[in-house]
Amino acid sequence: QKGMTDIADMCKRNKVALWGMGAKGNSIVEALRKNKIFLHGLIDKDKGKQGKIAYGYVVSSYQQLMNDIEIVIVANKDNFASICDDIYRSGKIEQKVLSLFAYLESNMRLEECIFTVEEIK
């Protein structure tokens, strides 16, 4: 429940997508929906998940959404580096990424956990 108000405000002000539709991503989307927080989309690199409907969203590739979103929430700590690499290779080095696990596991403010891919690299 930490920061639900801040995350809700961020999602109202920005087009936000969640990257990662594994167990952690599903849990995050469920928590957001229970709190009436809506995303712009869901992203997963797994082609088997792309095109499927999850929680009322079509799971997309990053390339499908990259020009429509402002912030990517990364669901899984273990995939953070590879996701940032994928975004960097796409050429969207100014893409903002929310390190959700850093936010949830620290005393940092939400804004302190949002970086551009260029800053991360």
N, C-alpha and C positions, 0 to 999 in steps of 0.2 A: 504493500500500500504506500510505501515511501514515494513521495513526490507525485502522486496521481494528479494533484491540482496543477503542478508545474508542467507535467506531460500533457495534460488536457489543454492548457493554455498554448503550449508549443504546437500542438496539432490543430488548434483553431487558427493560429496565426500563419502556419506554414503547411505546405504540401509535404506530408511525411509518409514514408513507406518503411515497412519492417522487412529486413532481409533475414531469412532463415525460417523455414517452416518445418523444422524438426520438433522435438518435444518441447524445447525451451521457447521456440517461436510460437507454437500453438498455445502454450501457457500464457505467454505475454498477450497474444491477441484476445484470448478469453478474458483476461483481467481487464484489458482496455475496454472490451465490449460491455462487461459488467458495470463499468464506470462510465458508460456512454461516451467513450472516447473513440473517435473514428479516424481511420487512416486513409491515405490516398491510394494505397495499394500494398500488395505483398510481393516480395521478391524471393526467388530461390534459384540457385544455379543448376539444380537437378532438373534436367529436361523432363523427367518422369512426373515431376510435380507441376511444371509449368502448364498452364492451360486449364488446370483443375480449379474447381471452386472451393474456397475455404472461407468459412465465416462470412459468406456473401461477397467475397473478393475473388477475382481471377488471379491466380498465382502467375506472375510474369517474370521474365528475365530482366536484369538490370537495364539492358539495352532498350527494352520496350518502354521503360518508365523514366529513363535518365533525364530526358528533357522536360519532364512534367513534375519532378519532385525537387524539393529544396533540402530535405534532411532524410538521411537513411539511418534508421535505428538498427544496430547490429544485435541480433538476439543471442548469439553464441560467442563467448569469450575465445574459445578455441579456434574459431574461424575468422576472427577479427583481422588478422594480418593478411590472410588470403583474400578477404573481401576488399580490403583497402587496395591490395595489388590489382584486383580485377577492375576496380573503379579507376585507378590510376592509369591502367593500360587502355581504358576506354577513352581517355583524353579529358575526362571531367575532373581535373585536378582541384577545382574549386568546390567540388561536391562536399557538402557538410555531412559529417557522420557523427552520430551519437553513440558513444561508448556506454551503452546502458549498464553493463556489468560494472564499469568503473563508478558510475553514478550510484548504483544500488549498494555497492560494497564499500562506499566511502562516505565521508562527511562533505564531499564536494557538492557545490550547487550544480544544477542541471547545465547551465550555460558553460560551466568550467569543463564539462565532459563532451562538448560539441567542438569538433575540429574539422578543418578541411583536410582532404586527402593529402594535399600538398604539404600541410603542416606535419602530418603524421610521417610522411616519407622523409 
